[in-house]
Amino acid sequence: MAAMTALSLLTPIPQQLDQIVKDGMPGVEMHVGDRDYAKGNAPHNGRVRVGSITKSFVAVTVLQLVGEGKVELDGPVNRYVPRITDSRITVRHVLQHTSGLPDYAIAIGVRKIEDVRNRYFEPYELLEAGLRQPVTGQPGEKFGYSNTNYVTAGLLVQKVTGRPLAEEVQRRVIDKAHLRDTYWPAQGERGIRGRHARGYVLSDMLDPKSKVVDATELDPSSAWAAGALVSTPRDVAEFYETLLQGGLLARPQLDEMRRTIPIDDRTAVGLGLESTKLSCGGVYWGHTGAIQGFSSFGAATDDGRDTAVTATAMLGTYGDPQRTLKQMLDVVDTALCK
């Protein structure tokens, strides 16, 4: 990891994290450079469910298969996942959320944790639940975030390799990046291994008046390729550093991953990666992650030399979610603009 300079130790990061806790979040942990921070009840570099940061790992796995000539990035995704009947939808569309495929999440009941906490979902159940919803646009027409895209990508990996997605992500990404505290939960595994943070969420995520419940133990199969991974802030930082410095993808595939389309005036999306403008100029790359109980933010500068990763209880559980989101984005910006 890039070493912190004396100047960076003078940044207001600890004060920013303290404020997040003062505003109601029970704990926050962060990794910056080679230093771990923890405030409130969060452990130093404890494991958390990283939610949609999983998508970056899955996108890398798919792009490795592209580099090996086993997958055509601009070919129809139904060549590999026949259940997707629209042959206009390409692998790129799926990885960039421009497929028009609807999201399955609300349809399977994730808004209420007790409806999914102890339930195991097969990947094709998730896909079918998504496909029963109305499409959100024509292929390639516009950006529309959908977890169904990454369930499709995960099924593609299994079809092409003949192996479980978890095994391919482990071999191709986790092991290759030497991530010691990152793992894909085994089927039926509800707890988090080793030292870890507790996760909290509203019992009904669409009802801000519902009670707060402990969401640490749950079956993550409802997220699967869209968000099942467990990791630590330090490992997530190591992953993005290794990725952006060329340790996981050949240059042509890394360039494709970072070919973006705009979402708004500050943010753009590539293939399993998002870019966000820094206040000091340039951009950082990474992904946000949310799953019942946890919210995470992973970021690295364009050259991968500087990283910042944060983790909290799920946004919206405590206090104003928009305020907390801004606080988290601000502390990442502070860390990378040091």
N, C-alpha and C positions, 0 to 999 in steps of 0.2 A: 504494500500500500504506500501511497505517496506520504512522505514524512510531513508533519505539520511544522510550519515556521514559527519563530517566536512571535511574529505579528499575529498569526492566526490564534494563538492562545489568548490574545487580548480581545477577541471578538465577543459580542454580547450574546453568544449562543446560550450559555447557562441561564442568563436572565430571561431570554426569550422562552426557554423551556419551562422555567419557573412560572412564567405568566400563564402558560397553557394549563399548568396544574392549578394555579390560583383561580383560573376561570372555570374550574369544575372537572377537568379531566383527571381521573384517579392516578394516572401515571403516563410517562412518555419516555421512550428510550431512543437514542440516536447514535449513529456512528459517523464520524467525520475524520477524514485522513487516517490517522492511526490511533484515534482516541474514541472511547466509548463514554457516553453520557447516560445517566438515568435519573429521573426525577419522580417523586411520588412513590407509588408502590411498584414501579417497573424495575426489573433486575437489569444489571449491566449485561448487555448483549444476550438477553434471553431469547429463546425461540418464540416465534409467533407464527400464526397463519398469515401468509403474505398475499393471499387472494390473487388478484389479477396480475401481480408481478409474475405469476406462473406463465402468463401469456408470452412474456419475453423468452422464457425457457423453451416453450413449445415452438415458437416461431424460429428460434435458432435450430431446433431439431429438424423442422421442415426445410429450412434453408440449407442445412447440411445435405439433406437428401437431394435438393435441387443441385447443389454443387457436385454431387456424385452422379448426376444424370439420371436419377431414379424418379424425379418429380419435375414436371414442367410448370414453372411459376405462372406463366400466362396461358396454361392449358386449362380445360374445364375440370373443375373439382370433382364432378361426378364420374370422371374416369377412375377415381380412387374411392369415392363414396357415392355409389349409385343412387342412394336414397334421395340425394339432391337432384331433382328432376330437371331443373333449368340449366341447360348446357352452356348458357352465357356466363354463368358464375365461374370465375377462375380461382385458382389457388391464391393469387395475389388479392383478389377481392375479399376473400375470407380472412386473410391475415391483416388486411388494412381496414376491415369493417366497412367495406363498400359493396357488400354482396346483396344487401336488401333483406337478408335472412332475419326473421323476427327473433326476439329474445325469448328463451324458455323460462326464465327465472320466476317471474310472478305466476306463471301457469302451473308450476310444480309446488308452489306454496312457500317460497323462501321468505316472504314478508313476515311470517310467523315462525320463529325458530322451533317451537315445539312441533310444528308440522313436518319438519325435516331433520331435526336433531338426531333421531335414532333410525332414520330410514335410509336404506341403501338403494341407490339408483344405478341402473345399468346405463352406460353411455348412450345407447340407442334410445332409451326412455327420454333422456334429455333432448336428443335431436328431434324425436317425434313430437314432444311437447312444444318445441319451438316451431316446427313446421305446421302445426295446427293453427298458429296465429297468422294474422294478415301480414303480408310482406310490407316492409317499410320503404321500399323504393326499388327502382330498376337496377340491375347489376351495373356497378361503376358510376351510378348517377350521383351519389352523395355519401358522405360519412354517416354511419348510424351504428353506434356501439351496440354489439350484441354478443352475449356469451355463447350463443349457438354457433357463431363462427369458429370459436376455438374448440368446441366439442367436435365440429367437423374436421378441424385440423388434426385433433388427436386421433380420430378414426382414420384419417388419411395415413398418419404415421404407422398405425397398427396394420393397415392393409398392405402398405408398401414393404414394411420390414418383417411382417409376420410375427412380431413380438409385442408384448404389452407396452403401452406408452410409458408407464413408469420406468420400465427397464431401459428404454431407449433414452429418456431424459437423464437417467442416472449415468448411463455409459457415455453418452455424447456430450453432456453439459456438466452435470454435477461433478463427476470424477475428473473430467478434463480440466475444469477450473479449480480443482482441489478444494471443494467446498465441504468442510468437515461437519458442519452442523445443519446441512440442508437435506431433506428427504421427502419422498413422496409417501404419504401414509399408506399402510397396507390395507387391503380390503377389510372393512369392519373395524379399523382402528379409530377410536374416538378420542383418545387422549393425546397429549403432546409430550414427546419424550424429553427427558433431561430437564435442565433449568429453563423455565419458560414464564412468560407473562400470563396473567389472567386476562381473558377477553370478556367484554360486556357489550350488550346490545339491548335495544328495546324489545319487549316481547312481541310487539307488532311494529315493524319498522316504518309503517305508514301512519302510525298513530303516535304523535309526540307525547301524548298523555299516558301511554301504556307504561307498565312498570319495567325497570331495568333488571335484566337477568344475567347470570353468569353463563357465558357461551363458550367457555374454554373447551368443554367436552362436547364434540359433535361428530357425526359421520360426514366427512367432506366430499362424499361422492356426488352431492348435488352441485358441486363446483367442477369437479374432475379437471379436464384440460383447461378450463377457464379460470381455475383458482384454487387447486387443492394443496399446493406446496406448503411445507413448513420450513422456515429458515430463520436466520438471525440478521440484524442490521449489518453486521460485519461481513457475513457471507454474501448478502445481496450487493454490498459495495464491491466485494471482490469479483462477483459475477459481472457487473457492468464494467468494471475496470478491465477485466480480461477480455470481454466481448469487444469493447471499443478500441482496445489495443491490438486487435486482430488475433486473439488466442483461440477463438471458437469458430470463426468463419473465414473463408478465403475472401480476399478483397472484393471480387465481383458480388458475392452474396451479402457482404457487409454493406456495400454501397446500395444494393437494392433494399436492404432493411432500413436504411436511412434516407431513402427517397420518399419524401413526404407530400402530403396534401394538407392545406390549412384547415384548422378547426375554428379558430378565432384569430384575433390580431396578435396573440402571444403564443399560441400553441399550434403545433402541427403533428400529424400522425404518420408514422411509417409502417413497417411490418413488425408488429409486436413491440414497437418503440414509439415513444412520444418525445417531441422536442419542445422545449419551453425557453423563451427569451429570458436572459439574465439582465438584471438592472444595470450591471456593469459592462454590458455588451456581450455578444456571442450567445450561445445557447447551452442548455444541458439536455442530456438524453436520459431516458429512463421510463418508468411506468408507475402508476398509482395502483394500489391494491386494496380491496375491501372484501371481507367475508364476515359472516355473522361473528361479532366479537372483536374484530380487529380492523384497523386501517393502517396502511403502510405507504411510504413514498420513497422510491429509489431513484437516485439521480447521479449522473457523472458528467463531467465536462467533455467537450468534443473529443479531446485526446485521451480521455479515460484516466488522466493523472490525478484528478481530484474528484472525490465522491462524497455524497451525503445521503444517509438513509435514516428515516424516522419511522416509529411505530407507536400507535396509541390504541385505546379502545375504539370501536367503530364510531366514526363521525356521526353526529346527530344523537348519540346516546346521552351525552352530557353537554349542556349549554347550546349555544347557537352554532350549528354545523358550518355555516358560511364563515363565521368569525374564526372558528378553529381551523378550517381549511386555509384561510388566509394566513393565519399564524404559522401553520406548518409550511406553506409555500415560502413565507418570508424567512423562516429559519434556514431552509434549504438554500435560498438565494444568498443569505448572509454567509453561509458556510462556503459556497462556491465562488463568491465574489471577494473573498478575503484578500 
